[in-house]
Amino acid sequence: MPETAVIIGAGPAGLTAAYELVTKTNIQPIILEQSADMGGISKTVVYKGNRIDIGGHRFFSKSDVVMQWWQQILPLQGVGANEVIPNEITYHRKKTTVALSPNGPNPDHTDRVMLIRKRVSRIFYLRKFFDYPISLSFHTLQNLGVVRVIKIGISYVAIRLFPLKKVTTLEEFFINRFGRELYKTFFKDYTEKVWGMPCNAIAADWGAQRIKELSVSKAIMHAIKSVFKKSNSIQQKEVVTSLIEQFMYPKLGPGQMWETVASIIREKGGIIITNAKVNSVNVQNNAIQSVSYINTLNGNTHSVSGNYFFSTMPVKELIAAMGNIVPINIQNISNGLQYRDFITVGLLLNKLSIANTSNSTLHNNLVPDNWIYIQERDVKIGRLQIFNNWSPYLVADPSKVWIGLEYFCNEGDALWQMDDKTFIQFAIDELHSIGIIDKQDVIDSTLIRMPKTYPAYFGTYHQFNVIRQFTDSFANLFLIGRNGMHKYNNQDHSMLTAIAAVNNIIHGITSKENIWAVNTEEDYHEK
């Protein structure tokens, strides 16, 4: 009888683990997915032919393994499925045609492809646009004003001369990296909007993981190099992640990648069960024996046994599902883990009100940004996506503007409890009030709530190593992915944790250190 692996969750980590198993082993994966969708928060939501990318997913990685993995599933537009382009080769090799322009679809290519997209992100602050990351351009200096610029310069020099000796909070991390004035101007309010907590109450680990490479000196050097060198490389391996200039993107949104992976898994004998909410984990003899799940459509309960178990479900829920075998102190730490939740409002518009500030003229005042960070203090919106610029194929009618308004909240708070109609009107009014849209231009709208989108670095997070030691003690249990590890991983890092776990099984490696080391290795750290 063949061995089986039960995988909880069909997000990037869970689907990657299943794909690795069906292509490299004889172990049959059985995926239990709580929803009816593939991709987790990397899914694509379709509303009346318009596609929503929840949170924005750039397909870019410094990992050769991940870059080539993606291209094996969805080749670059104009490149055959067996012609994966190595990362160091420029994308225009072999007369490859790719869509760099957001000006409209090219009907000559199939749907199962990746596009190359230009990366543009800016900050909207003081009702003006600032480059992201902040540049030392005349435009930036003019927008900030002389007094702010002098304060920022003095505080940055001061922190370089006299850096903080101890950095434990996110506020100290930002100040030590950018100086107090730059922190207060461009980091403090936005970060607290994202997390709903003051920066001095958040562990420095978040900064160390999310923006560890970015610094003022690297931003300056990148700007100087960009003047003299224009690279067409897909990989940009030498470029700080926050400064990349282009990325791959599935033609029909990120969910297309994971829907395609899911179909391959099924074709190769893997099983994917949807609407399956895991509610119990059976532990015997220091190993996981089976899990039980409820079919959310009919309420029936089922049990699935396996030889190996991969969990991408929130750690808090996994520990609760293990029941009384979990020591009280670990239950308490688990109960204290916190998350940040996410609401996206999709708006279909006739046009934007903000004038295009680039050199090209785009219809409907369509600014070139993939997303815009809303730094304004008088509104709660955190980020604005312009889906037309991710892929023109995300928009049913290319003459319209399709945007996503992103809000960070806590499940159960005032924003979360607001009914859909009221929230949508609240979001429209906010964007109208800061001059980005005219509410009269709104044609249609929808709303999506995503709980537990971001594992938080406060609450009992500082004791998480105790939970890790406990879960690592089960030889056949592998925690992978963002929520599975309570670690704010990007999509590629989540995939790498899954790949590492499967490799451990293949090679008989019992230590899980390499799984937890993903996104902490030297390749991802600032030298």
C-alpha positions in Angstrom: 0.0 0.0 0.0 1.5 3.4 -1.0 2.4 6.0 1.6 0.2 9.1 1.9 0.7 12.6 3.0 -2.2 14.7 4.3 -1.7 18.4 3.5 -3.9 20.9 5.3 -4.5 23.9 3.0 -4.3 24.5 -0.8 -2.3 27.7 -0.7 1.2 28.1 -2.3 2.9 26.1 0.4 0.4 23.2 0.4 0.1 23.0 -3.4 3.9 23.1 -3.8 4.3 20.3 -1.3 1.7 18.2 -3.2 3.3 18.9 -6.5 6.8 18.0 -5.2 5.4 14.7 -3.9 3.6 13.7 -7.1 6.6 14.6 -9.3 9.4 13.3 -7.1 8.1 10.5 -4.9 5.5 7.7 -4.8 3.8 9.3 -1.8 0.2 10.2 -2.6 -0.8 13.7 -1.4 -4.3 14.3 0.0 -5.0 18.0 0.3 -7.8 19.3 2.6 -8.8 22.8 1.7 -11.3 24.7 3.8 -12.6 26.9 1.0 -13.7 26.0 -2.6 -10.7 27.9 -4.1 -7.1 27.1 -4.9 -4.2 29.4 -3.8 -5.1 30.7 -0.4 -4.6 34.4 -0.3 -2.8 34.0 -3.6 -6.1 33.1 -5.3 -7.8 35.2 -7.9 -11.4 36.3 -7.2 -13.5 36.9 -10.3 -16.3 39.4 -10.2 -18.4 39.9 -13.4 -15.4 39.1 -15.5 -13.0 41.4 -13.6 -10.3 39.7 -11.6 -9.0 40.6 -8.1 -5.5 39.9 -6.9 -5.8 39.9 -3.1 -2.9 41.8 -1.7 -0.9 41.9 -5.0 1.5 39.1 -5.9 4.7 39.8 -7.8 6.2 36.6 -9.1 9.8 37.4 -8.3 12.3 35.5 -6.3 16.0 35.4 -5.6 15.7 31.6 -5.6 16.7 29.9 -8.9 14.5 26.9 -7.8 11.4 29.0 -7.5 11.9 31.1 -10.6 12.3 28.0 -12.7 9.5 26.1 -10.9 7.0 28.9 -11.8 8.2 28.9 -15.5 7.7 25.2 -15.7 4.1 25.6 -14.8 3.3 28.8 -16.8 6.0 29.6 -19.4 6.7 33.2 -20.4 4.4 34.5 -23.1 5.9 33.6 -26.5 8.1 30.8 -25.0 7.2 27.1 -25.3 6.4 25.1 -22.2 9.7 23.2 -22.6 11.8 26.3 -23.0 12.3 27.5 -19.5 14.5 30.6 -19.6 17.3 30.5 -17.0 17.2 33.4 -14.6 20.4 34.9 -15.8 19.2 35.1 -19.4 17.3 38.2 -20.5 13.7 37.8 -21.3 13.9 39.0 -24.9 16.1 36.0 -25.9 14.9 33.8 -28.8 12.7 36.7 -30.0 10.4 36.2 -27.1 7.5 38.5 -27.1 6.3 39.7 -23.7 3.7 42.3 -22.6 5.5 45.2 -21.0 2.8 47.7 -21.7 -0.5 47.9 -19.9 -2.2 49.2 -23.0 -4.2 46.1 -23.9 -4.4 42.4 -24.5 -2.5 40.5 -27.2 -4.9 37.9 -28.6 -2.1 36.0 -30.3 -1.0 34.2 -27.2 -2.6 31.5 -25.1 -3.9 32.1 -21.6 -1.6 29.7 -19.8 1.4 32.1 -19.8 3.3 34.5 -17.6 3.7 38.2 -18.6 6.7 40.4 -17.8 5.4 43.5 -16.0 7.0 46.8 -15.2 7.0 47.4 -11.4 5.9 50.8 -10.3 4.8 51.6 -6.7 4.5 55.1 -5.2 3.5 56.7 -1.9 0.6 59.1 -1.8 1.3 61.6 1.0 0.3 65.2 1.5 -1.9 64.7 -1.6 1.2 64.2 -3.6 3.1 61.3 -5.1 6.5 60.2 -3.8 8.7 57.5 -5.3 8.8 54.2 -3.4 11.3 53.6 -2.1 11.9 57.3 -1.4 14.4 58.8 -3.9 16.6 61.9 -3.5 15.1 63.5 -6.7 14.2 67.1 -7.0 10.6 66.1 -7.1 10.9 64.5 -3.7 12.7 67.4 -2.2 10.2 69.8 -3.6 7.2 67.8 -2.2 8.7 67.5 1.2 9.9 71.1 1.6 13.2 72.4 2.8 12.5 72.1 6.6 11.5 68.4 6.4 14.5 67.6 4.2 17.0 69.2 6.5 15.5 67.4 9.5 15.6 64.0 7.7 19.2 64.6 6.6 20.4 65.6 10.1 18.6 62.7 11.9 19.9 60.2 9.3 23.5 61.3 9.7 23.1 61.3 13.5 21.9 57.7 13.6 24.7 56.6 11.3 27.2 58.2 13.6 25.6 57.0 16.8 23.5 53.9 16.0 21.2 52.3 18.7 23.1 49.7 20.6 20.0 47.5 21.3 17.2 47.0 18.8 14.2 45.0 20.0 11.1 46.9 18.7 10.1 47.7 15.1 10.3 51.4 15.9 14.0 51.0 17.0 14.6 49.0 13.8 13.2 51.7 11.6 15.1 54.5 13.4 18.3 52.6 13.4 18.0 52.0 9.6 16.5 55.3 8.4 16.8 58.0 11.1 14.0 59.3 13.3 12.6 61.9 11.0 12.4 59.6 7.9 10.8 57.0 10.1 8.2 59.5 11.4 7.5 60.8 7.9 7.2 57.6 5.8 7.1 54.5 8.1 5.4 55.1 11.4 1.8 56.0 10.4 1.6 53.5 7.5 3.0 50.6 9.6 0.6 51.3 12.4 -2.2 51.5 9.9 -1.2 48.0 8.7 -0.9 46.4 12.2 -3.2 48.5 14.3 -0.5 48.7 16.9 2.2 51.3 17.7 5.6 50.4 16.3 7.2 50.3 19.7 4.9 47.3 20.6 5.9 45.2 17.6 8.9 43.0 17.6 11.9 44.0 15.4 11.6 40.6 13.7 9.0 42.0 11.3 11.4 44.6 9.9 14.3 42.1 9.9 12.2 39.8 7.7 10.3 42.2 5.5 12.7 45.0 4.7 16.0 43.6 5.8 17.7 44.5 2.6 16.5 48.0 2.1 18.6 51.0 3.3 19.1 54.6 2.3 22.6 53.8 0.9 21.2 50.9 -1.2 18.4 53.0 -2.6 20.9 55.7 -3.6 23.3 53.3 -5.2 20.4 51.6 -7.1 19.2 55.0 -8.4 22.8 55.8 -9.6 23.2 52.4 -11.3 19.8 52.7 -13.0 20.9 55.8 -14.8 23.8 54.0 -16.5 22.5 50.4 -16.7 19.2 49.1 -17.9 18.8 45.4 -17.2 16.2 43.2 -18.9 17.0 40.2 -16.6 14.0 38.5 -15.2 15.9 37.6 -12.0 17.6 40.9 -10.9 19.4 38.8 -8.3 21.7 41.6 -7.3 18.8 44.0 -6.7 17.2 44.6 -3.3 13.7 43.1 -3.4 12.1 46.4 -2.7 13.9 48.0 -5.7 13.1 45.4 -8.4 11.9 47.0 -11.7 10.0 44.1 -13.3 8.5 40.8 -12.4 6.6 37.9 -13.9 2.9 37.7 -13.6 0.3 35.1 -14.6 -1.8 36.4 -17.5 -5.1 35.9 -15.5 -3.8 36.7 -12.0 -1.9 34.7 -9.3 -4.8 32.2 -8.9 -4.1 31.0 -12.4 -0.7 29.6 -11.2 -2.2 27.6 -8.4 -5.3 26.4 -10.3 -2.9 25.1 -12.9 -0.7 23.4 -10.2 -3.9 21.9 -8.7 -4.9 20.4 -12.0 -1.5 18.8 -12.5 -1.6 17.3 -9.0 -5.0 15.7 -9.8 -3.7 14.4 -13.1 -0.8 12.7 -11.4 -3.0 11.0 -8.8 -3.1 13.5 -6.0 -6.4 14.1 -4.2 -7.8 17.6 -3.4 -10.8 17.8 -1.1 -12.4 21.2 -0.9 -14.8 22.7 1.7 -13.0 20.5 4.2 -12.4 22.3 7.5 -9.9 20.4 9.7 -11.2 20.4 13.3 -9.2 17.5 15.0 -5.7 16.1 14.9 -5.3 12.6 16.3 -1.9 12.0 18.0 -0.7 8.6 19.2 2.8 7.4 20.1 4.3 10.8 19.5 3.2 10.9 15.9 0.2 12.3 14.0 -2.1 9.4 12.9 -5.0 11.1 11.3 -7.0 14.3 11.0 -10.8 14.8 11.0 -12.6 17.5 9.0 -16.1 18.8 8.6 -17.6 19.2 5.1 -18.7 22.8 5.3 -21.5 22.2 2.8 -23.3 19.4 4.5 -21.8 19.2 8.0 -20.6 15.6 7.7 -17.4 14.6 9.5 -14.7 12.5 7.9 -11.3 11.2 9.0 -8.1 10.9 6.9 -5.1 8.8 7.9 -1.6 9.3 6.6 2.1 8.7 7.0 3.1 12.4 6.8 1.2 15.5 7.7 1.8 19.1 6.3 0.1 21.9 8.0 -0.5 25.4 6.5 -3.4 26.2 8.8 -2.9 28.9 11.4 -0.8 27.6 14.2 -3.4 28.8 16.7 -6.0 26.5 15.0 -3.6 23.6 14.7 -2.8 23.6 18.4 -6.5 23.8 19.3 -7.2 20.9 17.0 -4.6 18.7 18.8 -6.7 18.8 22.0 -5.6 17.8 25.5 -2.3 16.3 24.5 -1.0 19.9 24.3 0.5 21.2 27.6 -1.3 24.1 29.2 1.6 26.5 28.8 1.7 25.9 25.0 -2.1 26.2 24.8 -1.7 29.6 26.5 1.0 30.8 24.1 -1.0 29.6 21.1 -4.1 31.4 22.3 -2.1 34.6 22.6 -0.9 34.5 18.9 -2.5 37.3 17.0 -3.3 38.0 13.3 -4.2 41.0 11.2 -7.1 40.6 8.8 -7.7 42.1 5.4 -10.6 43.6 3.4 -10.5 44.5 -0.3 -13.0 46.7 -2.0 -13.1 46.3 -5.8 -14.3 49.3 -7.7 -15.0 49.6 -11.4 -14.6 53.2 -12.6 -15.0 55.2 -15.7 -11.7 57.0 -14.8 -9.4 58.1 -12.0 -9.3 61.7 -10.9 -5.6 61.9 -10.2 -3.7 63.2 -13.2 -1.1 61.0 -14.8 2.3 62.1 -13.7 4.4 59.9 -16.0 5.7 61.1 -19.3 3.2 58.9 -21.3 -0.4 59.7 -21.8 -2.7 56.9 -20.7 -6.5 56.8 -21.1 -8.8 57.5 -18.1 -5.9 59.2 -16.2 -4.6 55.7 -15.5 -1.5 56.3 -13.5 1.3 53.7 -14.1 1.4 52.2 -10.6 0.7 48.5 -9.7 -0.2 49.8 -6.2 -0.1 53.0 -4.3 0.7 53.2 -0.6 -1.8 55.6 1.0 0.2 57.4 3.7 -2.5 60.0 4.4 -3.5 60.1 8.1 -7.1 61.2 7.6 -8.2 58.0 5.9 -8.0 54.3 6.9 -7.3 52.9 3.5 -3.8 51.4 3.5 -3.0 50.6 -0.2 -4.6 51.0 -3.6 -4.1 48.5 -6.4 -4.7 49.3 -10.0 -5.4 45.9 -11.6 -5.1 47.2 -15.2 -1.4 47.6 -14.5 -0.9 44.1 -13.1 -2.3 42.6 -16.3 -4.7 44.1 -18.8 -6.5 40.7 -18.8 -7.7 41.3 -15.3 -10.2 43.8 -16.6 -13.2 42.7 -18.6 -13.6 46.1 -20.4 -10.2 47.7 -21.1 -11.8 51.1 -21.4 -12.7 51.0 -17.7 -10.5 51.3 -14.6 -10.5 48.3 -12.1 -9.0 49.0 -8.7 -8.7 47.4 -5.3 -8.9 49.4 -2.0 -7.1 47.5 0.8 -7.9 47.8 4.4 -6.1 46.2 7.4 -8.3 45.4 10.4 -9.0 42.8 13.1 -11.7 40.3 12.8 -14.5 41.6 15.0 -13.5 45.2 15.1 -15.7 48.1 13.8 -14.4 47.9 10.2 -14.8 44.1 10.0 -18.3 44.2 11.4 -19.5 46.9 9.0 -22.0 45.4 6.5 -20.7 45.2 2.9 -22.9 48.0 1.4 -21.9 50.5 4.2 -18.2 49.6 3.9 -18.1 50.0 0.2 -19.7 53.4 0.5 -17.2 54.3 3.3 -14.3 53.2 1.0 -15.7 55.2 -2.0 -16.0 58.3 0.2 -12.5 58.0 1.5 -10.9 57.8 -1.9 -13.1 60.6 -3.1 -12.0 62.8 -0.1 -8.3 62.5 -1.0 -8.9 63.3 -4.7 -8.1 60.0 -6.3 -11.5 59.3 -7.6 -14.8 61.1 -8.2 -17.6 59.1 -6.6 -19.7 59.8 -9.7 -17.4 57.7 -11.8 -18.1 54.4 -9.8 -19.8 51.9 -12.0 -19.8 48.8 -9.8 -18.3 47.4 -6.7 -17.6 44.3 -4.6 -16.0 43.4 -1.2 -13.8 40.5 -0.1 -12.9 39.7 3.5 -9.8 37.6 4.2 -9.2 36.6 7.9 -5.8 35.8 9.3 -3.9 37.3 6.3 -0.9 38.5 8.3 0.6 36.6 11.3 1.4 39.3 13.9 4.7 39.9 15.6 3.2 40.9 18.9 1.0 39.2 21.5 2.7 36.0 22.6 4.9 35.9 19.5 8.1 36.3 21.6 7.4 32.8 23.0 6.7 31.2 19.7 9.9 29.1 19.9 8.2 27.0 22.7 5.4 26.1 20.2 8.0 25.3 17.5 9.9 22.9 19.8 6.6 21.1 20.6 5.5 20.7 17.0 9.0 19.8 15.8 8.9 16.9 18.2 6.4 15.1 16.0 8.6 13.5 13.3 5.9 13.2 10.7 4.5 16.7 11.1 5.8 19.6 9.0 4.7 23.2 9.5 5.0 25.1 6.3 3.9 28.4 4.7 2.9 31.8 6.2 0.2 30.9 8.7 1.5 27.3 9.2 4.7 28.8 10.6 3.3 32.1 11.9 5.9 33.8 9.8 5.3 36.7 7.4 6.7 34.9 4.4 6.3 35.9 0.8 4.9 33.5 -1.7 8.3 32.2 -2.8 9.4 31.7 0.8 6.3 29.7 1.5 7.1 27.5 -1.5 10.6 27.0 -0.4 9.5 25.7 3.1 7.4 23.1 1.3 10.2 22.1 -1.0 12.6 21.8 2.0 10.1 19.6 3.9 9.6 17.2 0.9 13.3 17.0 0.4 13.8 16.1 4.1 11.3 13.2 3.6 13.1 12.0 0.4 16.6 12.1 2.1 15.5 10.9 5.5 16.5 14.2 7.2 14.8 14.4 10.7 15.9 17.9 11.6 13.5 20.7 10.5 16.0 23.4 11.0 16.3 24.0 7.2 12.6 24.6 6.9 12.6 27.3 9.6 15.8 28.8 8.1 14.0 29.8 4.9 13.9 33.6 4.6 16.7 33.9 7.2 19.6 32.6 5.0 22.4 34.9 4.0 21.2 35.3 0.5 18.3 37.4 1.8 20.3 39.5 4.3 21.9 42.8 3.8 25.7 42.5 3.8 
